[in-house]
Amino acid sequence: MKTPLILLAVLTGALGRAQATPAKLFDAPGEPRPAGAIDRAVFARLKKRGIQPARVCSDAVFVRRVYLDVLGTLPTGKEALAFLRDGSADKRRVLIDGVLKRKEFPDYWAMKWGDMLRVKAEFPINLWPNATQAYYLWIHKSLRDNVPYDRLARELLTSSGSNFREPPVNFYRALQGKEPRALAQAAALTFLGARAGKWKKNRLDGLAAFFAQVGFKKTQEWKEEVVYFDSVRATRQAADGTWGRAVFPDGQAVRLTGDRDPREVFADWLITPKNPYFARNLVNRAWCWLLGRGIIHEPDDIRPDNPPSNPELLALLEKEFVAAKYDFKALFRLILNSTTYQLSSVPRSDKPEAAALFAQYPVRRLEAEVLVDALCQITGTTEQYSSNIPEPFTFIPESHRSIALPDGSITSSFLEMFGRPPRDTGMASERTNRMTPAQRLHLLNSSHVREKIERSRKLRTLMRFTRGRPRQNVHGLYLAILSRLPTEEEVKIVGQYAKSPETKSFTALVDLAWALVNSSEFLYRH
């Protein structure tokens, strides 16, 4: 592929020149203005530090960004063009409302929650396929129906029953240990954003007391397990004084009795609006999911000596989330409509703290699942998946999207290479989005990517509908791959390349697609 490499190099040079004057591609004209309380909190902190925020991103950047951040899906060329041609003043708000209603929303966020809740059939989690399928469908339905976060958390913490028939009990099954401390650490990580394994022993033991009476028992159905509150053991331990004292993470002690499941006591404390931990954890995670880093970073390492970069912003989001009655989509809508979220990725300050204070949108590589789905969408091809467990629910049709895979054990070589998390610990750091030399070589030189492009039905359809109109070919590819129209310089470069004696028209289109999917503009969120 020497010839496409030349095209890629030339296009990259053209893009670099465009980035030198970013208003042409990535920035909207004018200075950013606060659109609400979020922006006032962010801009006030930036002003105090003498940091100039980036400009607001262009429409082309915005439509791509929102689709990727909210749906894990590229907009089609038609969707991108319709947004670019829309002249209404509130089109960004309308787009946000629209994407939050789309069917891809629960697919993508079930993937995100699946990472956190360790939805995986195989070692070392060993949920097994039946339980994994039930757990995934419950998560997916909860997100589809926008179940309030406090209700979702309570169900995960307090449910009892068969892990095949009561999906939320898999919160306890999807762990590498069943002892109270392991259960307590999982609860702290998931609902408090805290790594309780680093807590002092007495603090961890105080939390573990709420989970000391969780029982596990097998059934006659192969691989089924029942999670339950062992009331007999609880009553006996309460009577002989071996129960121990339970302590909430805020230091408040409570005396447990044998007539009530301690998990309910903990859940009652956790989801009260006055709890300083519960809402903070979720809004910090949501901010990290949408803007690349937490206000407290890492998002699952909340502790006193890891303070928020903007305490006022974090407090505001907590307050708004509680006022919205833990509505997940309402929180997203609030963040997405802010000027802070809509800032360009082109910085206007070189101060090292600018990124932590959200002076610009952070550039970061697409997740493995999102990237391969985008390649399949652009080319009209499918992907093959595999699992080591030959049981029900492990066969996945090739047309199934990667973001909608229900089981972390169902995978592909592409997903493994591009940093899909193993789902062993539930920590955010398990997912790796750093670009590696192996990934670059795969995109540049693998038969996997090359054949997707060369056999693409969509490219042939584009050729058929734009026969004799080479400019429309280029426009169609840029809209499908980069969600924007090409610059005049880019059109000129491709036109000159297509006119070379050794280049056929379809070959030129294939080479252009190959060059664009290897560009940083495609591979990264910006």
C-alpha positions in Angstrom: 0.0 0.0 0.0 2.7 2.4 -0.9 0.5 4.7 -2.9 -2.2 5.2 -0.2 0.6 5.9 2.2 1.6 8.8 0.1 -2.0 10.0 0.1 -2.2 9.7 3.8 1.0 11.7 4.2 -0.2 14.5 2.0 -3.6 14.6 3.6 -2.0 14.7 7.0 0.0 17.7 5.9 -3.1 19.4 4.7 -4.9 18.7 7.9 -1.9 20.1 9.8 -2.1 23.3 7.9 -5.9 23.4 8.6 -5.2 23.0 12.3 -2.8 25.9 12.2 -6.0 28.0 11.5 -8.4 25.9 13.6 -11.5 28.1 12.9 -11.7 26.4 9.5 -12.3 23.0 10.9 -12.6 22.7 14.6 -13.7 26.0 16.1 -16.8 28.1 15.9 -16.2 31.9 15.6 -16.3 34.2 18.6 -15.4 33.8 22.3 -17.1 31.1 24.5 -19.8 32.4 26.8 -21.2 30.7 29.9 -24.5 29.0 29.2 -25.4 28.1 32.8 -24.2 27.3 36.3 -21.7 24.7 35.1 -19.9 27.2 32.9 -19.9 29.9 35.5 -18.2 27.5 37.9 -15.6 26.3 35.3 -14.9 29.8 33.8 -14.5 31.4 37.2 -11.9 28.9 38.2 -10.1 29.3 34.8 -10.1 33.1 35.2 -8.7 32.8 38.7 -5.8 30.8 37.3 -5.3 33.0 34.3 -6.2 30.3 31.8 -8.0 31.2 28.6 -10.6 28.6 27.6 -10.7 27.2 24.1 -13.3 28.4 21.6 -16.5 26.6 21.1 -16.2 23.6 18.7 -17.6 23.8 15.2 -20.9 22.1 14.2 -19.0 19.3 12.4 -17.0 18.5 15.5 -20.1 18.8 17.8 -22.3 16.3 15.9 -19.5 13.7 15.8 -18.6 14.3 19.4 -22.1 13.9 20.7 -22.8 10.8 18.7 -19.6 9.1 19.9 -19.9 10.3 23.6 -23.5 9.5 24.0 -24.1 6.6 21.7 -20.6 5.1 21.0 -21.6 5.4 17.3 -20.6 7.6 14.4 -23.2 9.7 12.8 -23.9 8.6 9.2 -22.9 10.9 6.4 -26.6 11.8 5.9 -27.1 12.6 9.6 -23.9 14.7 9.7 -24.9 16.7 6.6 -28.4 17.3 7.9 -27.0 18.8 11.1 -24.5 20.9 9.2 -27.2 22.3 6.9 -29.6 23.0 9.8 -29.8 26.7 10.4 -31.8 26.8 13.6 -30.4 28.4 16.6 -31.2 25.6 19.0 -30.1 22.7 16.8 -27.5 21.5 19.3 -30.0 21.2 22.1 -32.4 19.4 19.7 -29.6 17.0 18.7 -28.8 16.2 22.4 -32.5 15.5 23.2 -32.6 13.3 20.1 -29.6 11.1 20.8 -30.7 10.5 24.4 -33.8 8.8 23.0 -32.0 6.5 20.5 -31.8 2.8 20.8 -28.0 2.9 20.8 -28.0 4.7 24.1 -28.7 1.7 26.4 -26.4 -0.4 24.2 -23.4 1.8 24.8 -24.1 2.5 28.4 -24.8 -1.1 29.2 -21.2 -1.6 27.9 -19.9 1.0 30.2 -21.8 -0.3 33.2 -20.8 -3.8 32.2 -17.2 -2.8 32.6 -17.9 -1.4 36.1 -20.1 -4.3 37.2 -17.8 -7.0 35.8 -20.4 -8.6 33.4 -18.3 -11.6 32.3 -19.0 -15.3 32.1 -15.4 -16.7 32.2 -12.5 -16.8 34.6 -11.8 -15.2 36.9 -15.4 -13.9 37.4 -17.2 -17.1 36.3 -20.8 -15.8 36.2 -21.5 -18.3 33.4 -23.4 -17.5 30.3 -27.0 -17.8 31.7 -26.3 -15.4 34.5 -24.3 -13.1 32.3 -27.2 -12.8 29.8 -29.7 -12.2 32.6 -27.5 -9.6 34.3 -26.8 -7.7 31.0 -30.4 -7.6 30.0 -31.4 -6.2 33.4 -28.7 -3.5 33.1 -29.8 -2.7 29.5 -33.5 -2.5 30.4 -32.7 -0.3 33.4 -30.8 2.2 31.2 -33.4 2.0 28.4 -36.2 2.8 30.9 -34.0 5.4 32.6 -34.4 3.8 36.1 -33.3 6.4 38.7 -29.8 5.7 40.0 -30.9 5.4 43.6 -33.3 2.6 42.7 -30.8 0.8 40.6 -28.2 0.9 43.4 -30.7 -0.3 46.0 -31.6 -3.3 43.8 -28.0 -4.2 43.2 -27.2 -4.0 46.9 -30.3 -5.7 48.5 -31.5 -8.3 46.0 -31.6 -12.0 46.9 -32.4 -15.1 44.9 -31.1 -17.2 42.0 -28.5 -15.5 39.9 -30.3 -16.9 36.8 -33.7 -15.5 37.8 -32.9 -12.4 39.9 -30.3 -10.6 37.8 -29.2 -7.9 40.3 -27.8 -10.6 42.7 -25.0 -11.0 40.2 -23.5 -7.9 41.7 -22.3 -10.3 44.4 -21.6 -13.2 42.1 -19.3 -11.2 39.8 -16.5 -11.0 42.3 -13.3 -13.0 42.8 -14.0 -13.4 46.5 -17.1 -14.0 48.6 -15.8 -12.9 52.0 -17.3 -9.8 53.6 -14.3 -7.6 52.9 -14.4 -8.5 49.2 -18.1 -7.6 49.0 -17.5 -4.4 50.9 -14.7 -3.3 48.6 -16.9 -3.9 45.6 -19.7 -1.8 47.1 -17.3 1.0 47.9 -15.7 1.0 44.4 -19.1 0.9 42.6 -21.2 3.3 44.7 -18.7 5.5 46.5 -15.9 5.6 43.9 -13.5 4.6 46.6 -10.7 2.0 46.7 -11.5 0.5 50.1 -8.7 -1.9 49.9 -6.5 1.0 50.9 -8.6 2.0 53.9 -7.5 1.4 57.4 -8.5 -2.0 58.8 -11.1 -0.8 61.2 -12.8 1.3 58.6 -13.0 -1.5 56.1 -14.1 -4.0 58.8 -16.9 -1.5 59.7 -18.2 -1.5 56.2 -17.7 -5.3 55.8 -20.1 -5.9 58.7 -23.0 -4.9 56.5 -22.1 -7.8 54.2 -21.1 -10.4 56.7 -24.5 -12.2 56.5 -24.6 -12.6 52.7 -24.9 -16.3 52.0 -24.3 -18.3 48.8 -25.7 -21.7 48.0 -25.7 -24.0 45.0 -28.9 -25.5 43.5 -29.6 -28.6 41.5 -29.4 -26.6 38.3 -25.9 -26.7 36.9 -23.9 -23.4 37.7 -26.9 -21.7 39.3 -26.3 -20.1 42.7 -28.6 -18.4 45.2 -27.6 -15.3 47.0 -29.5 -14.6 50.2 -29.5 -13.0 53.7 -28.5 -15.7 56.2 -30.9 -14.7 58.9 -30.2 -17.8 61.0 -26.6 -17.0 61.3 -27.4 -13.3 61.9 -29.7 -14.1 64.8 -27.2 -16.5 66.3 -24.3 -14.0 66.0 -26.4 -11.1 67.4 -27.3 -13.3 70.4 -23.8 -14.4 71.2 -22.2 -11.0 70.6 -20.0 -12.1 67.7 -21.8 -9.9 65.2 -19.5 -6.9 65.6 -20.2 -3.2 65.1 -21.1 -1.9 61.7 -19.7 1.5 60.7 -20.8 3.6 57.8 -18.0 5.1 55.7 -18.7 8.5 57.2 -17.8 7.1 60.7 -21.3 6.7 62.0 -21.7 3.4 64.0 -24.8 1.4 63.9 -25.9 -1.7 66.0 -27.3 -4.4 63.7 -30.0 -6.8 64.7 -30.8 -10.2 63.4 -34.3 -9.4 62.1 -33.2 -7.2 59.2 -30.8 -7.6 56.3 -27.8 -5.3 57.0 -27.5 -4.6 53.3 -30.8 -2.8 53.5 -29.5 -0.7 56.4 -26.4 0.2 54.3 -28.6 1.0 51.2 -30.9 3.3 53.3 -27.8 5.2 54.4 -26.3 5.2 50.9 -29.1 6.7 48.9 -30.3 9.4 51.2 -30.1 12.8 49.5 -27.9 14.0 52.4 -25.3 11.4 51.8 -22.1 13.2 50.7 -20.7 10.2 48.8 -23.4 8.6 46.6 -24.3 11.4 44.2 -20.7 12.6 44.1 -19.5 9.3 42.8 -21.9 9.1 39.9 -21.7 12.7 38.8 -17.9 12.5 38.9 -18.0 9.3 36.8 -20.5 10.8 34.3 -18.2 13.9 33.9 -15.3 11.6 33.3 -17.2 9.6 30.8 -18.2 12.7 28.8 -15.1 14.9 29.3 -12.3 12.4 29.5 -11.3 12.9 33.2 -13.0 13.2 36.5 -13.4 16.4 38.5 -11.8 14.0 41.0 -9.3 11.9 39.0 -9.1 8.9 38.8 -12.9 8.6 38.9 -12.8 5.6 41.2 -10.2 6.9 43.6 -12.2 9.4 45.7 -10.3 10.0 49.0 -9.6 13.0 51.2 -6.0 13.5 49.9 -7.2 13.4 46.2 -9.3 16.6 46.1 -11.5 17.8 43.2 -9.9 20.2 40.7 -13.1 22.3 40.9 -15.0 21.8 44.2 -17.7 24.2 43.2 -18.4 22.4 40.0 -18.6 19.0 41.8 -21.0 20.4 44.5 -23.2 21.9 41.8 -23.5 18.6 39.9 -24.3 16.7 43.1 -27.0 19.2 43.9 -28.5 19.1 40.4 -28.4 15.3 40.3 -30.2 14.9 43.6 -32.8 17.6 42.6 -33.4 15.6 39.4 -34.1 12.5 41.6 -31.1 10.7 40.3 -32.1 10.9 36.6 -29.2 9.6 34.6 -30.3 11.3 31.3 -31.1 14.6 33.0 -27.5 14.7 34.3 -26.2 14.0 30.8 -28.5 16.6 29.3 -27.2 19.2 31.8 -23.5 18.5 31.0 -24.0 18.2 27.2 -25.7 21.5 26.9 -22.9 23.3 28.8 -20.4 25.5 26.9 -17.7 23.6 28.8 -18.6 20.3 27.1 -18.9 22.1 23.8 -15.4 23.7 23.9 -13.0 22.9 21.1 -10.1 20.4 21.6 -7.7 23.1 20.3 -6.2 24.7 23.5 -5.5 28.4 23.9 -3.4 28.0 27.0 -0.2 26.1 27.6 -0.5 26.1 31.4 -0.2 22.5 32.7 -3.3 22.7 34.8 -5.6 23.7 31.9 -6.6 20.1 31.2 -7.5 19.4 34.8 -9.6 22.5 34.9 -11.4 21.7 31.6 -10.2 24.6 29.5 -10.6 22.5 26.4 -12.2 19.2 25.3 -9.6 16.3 25.8 -8.5 14.4 22.7 -8.6 10.6 23.3 -8.7 7.5 21.2 -11.9 5.7 20.5 -12.7 2.7 22.6 -12.0 -0.7 20.9 -15.7 -1.5 20.5 -16.6 1.9 19.2 -13.7 1.9 16.7 -14.4 -1.5 15.1 -18.2 -0.6 15.0 -17.2 2.6 13.2 -15.1 0.7 10.6 -18.0 -1.7 10.0 -20.5 1.1 9.7 -18.4 3.0 7.2 -17.7 -0.1 5.0 -21.0 -2.0 5.5 -19.1 -5.0 6.8 -19.4 -7.2 9.9 -17.1 -8.6 12.6 -16.5 -12.1 13.9 -16.6 -12.8 17.6 -15.6 -15.9 19.6 -15.9 -17.3 23.1 -14.2 -20.2 24.9 -17.5 -21.4 26.4 -19.7 -23.4 24.0 -22.9 -22.7 25.8 -26.2 -20.8 25.2 -25.9 -17.1 24.6 -22.2 -17.3 23.5 -23.0 -17.5 19.8 -23.1 -13.9 18.4 -24.2 -13.1 14.8 -21.6 -11.3 12.8 -24.0 -8.4 12.4 -24.0 -7.8 16.1 -22.4 -4.5 17.2 -19.4 -4.7 19.5 -20.8 -2.0 21.9 -23.8 -4.3 22.4 -21.9 -7.5 23.3 -23.5 -8.8 26.5 -20.6 -10.7 27.9 -17.0 -9.6 28.4 -15.8 -13.1 27.5 -17.1 -12.8 24.0 -14.4 -11.1 22.1 -12.2 -10.8 19.0 -8.6 -10.3 18.2 -9.3 -6.6 17.3 -11.0 -5.9 20.7 -8.1 -7.5 22.6 -5.5 -5.6 20.7 -7.2 -2.2 21.1 -7.6 -2.3 24.9 -11.0 -3.7 25.7 -11.0 -4.2 29.5 -10.9 -7.7 30.9 -13.6 -6.8 33.5 -11.8 -8.5 36.3 -11.8 -5.7 38.9 -14.4 -3.1 37.9 -11.8 -0.4 37.9 -11.7 2.3 35.2 -8.0 1.8 34.6 -8.7 -1.7 33.1 -9.6 -0.1 29.8 -6.6 1.1 27.8 -7.1 3.7 25.0 -3.5 4.5 24.4 -2.4 4.0 20.8 0.3 1.4 20.4 2.7 0.5 17.5 0.8 -2.8 17.1 -2.5 -1.0 16.7 -1.0 1.4 14.1 0.4 -1.5 12.1 -2.9 -3.3 12.2 -4.8 -0.3 10.9 -2.1 0.5 8.3 -1.2 -3.0 7.0 -3.6 -5.7 8.1 -5.8 -7.8 5.8 -8.6 -7.3 8.3 -8.9 -3.6 7.7 -7.8 -3.6 4.1 -10.5 -6.2 3.1 -13.2 -4.3 4.9 -12.5 -1.3 2.7 -11.8 -3.1 -0.5 -15.0 -5.3 -0.2 -17.1 -2.4 1.0 -20.6 -2.4 -0.4 -21.1 1.1 0.8 -18.1 2.4 -1.3 -19.5 0.7 -4.4 -22.9 2.2 -3.8 -21.4 5.6 -3.3 -19.5 5.2 -6.6 -22.7 4.2 -8.4 -24.7 7.2 -7.1 -22.0 9.7 -7.8 -20.7 8.4 -11.1 -19.0 11.1 -13.0 -19.1 13.5 -10.0 -15.7 12.9 -8.2 -16.3 15.8 -5.9 -19.4 14.1 -4.5 -17.4 10.9 -3.9 -14.9 12.8 -1.8 -17.7 14.7 0.0 -19.5 11.4 0.8 -16.5 9.7 2.2 -15.5 12.7 4.4 -19.0 12.9 5.8 -19.2 9.2 6.5 -15.7 8.9 8.1 -15.0 12.3 9.6 -18.5 13.8 9.8 -17.5 16.9 7.9 -17.0 18.2 4.4 -13.5 18.3 3.0 -11.6 21.5 2.6 -10.8 22.8 -0.9 -7.2 21.8 -0.4 -8.2 18.3 0.5 -10.5 18.0 -2.6 -7.6 19.2 -4.7 -5.2 16.7 -3.3 -7.6 13.8 -3.8 -8.4 15.0 -7.3 -4.8 15.1 -8.3 -4.2 11.7 -6.9 -7.2 10.2 -8.7 -5.9 11.6 -12.1 -2.6 9.8 -11.9 -2.3 7.2 -14.7 -2.0 4.2 -12.4 -5.0 5.0 -10.3 -8.5 3.8 -11.2 -11.5 5.6 -9.9 -12.6 2.9 -7.4 -9.0 2.4 -6.3 -8.8 6.1 -5.6 -11.9 5.9 -3.4 -10.6 2.8 -1.6 -7.2 4.5 -1.0 -8.9 7.7 0.3 -11.1 5.7 2.7 -8.0 3.8 3.9 -6.1 7.1 4.4 -8.9 8.7 6.3 -9.5 5.8 8.7 -5.8 5.9 9.6 -5.9 9.6 10.3 -5.9 10.9 13.9 -9.0 12.9 13.2 -10.9 9.6 12.8 -9.2 7.6 15.5 -9.6 10.1 18.3 -12.5 11.9 20.0 -12.0 15.6 19.6 
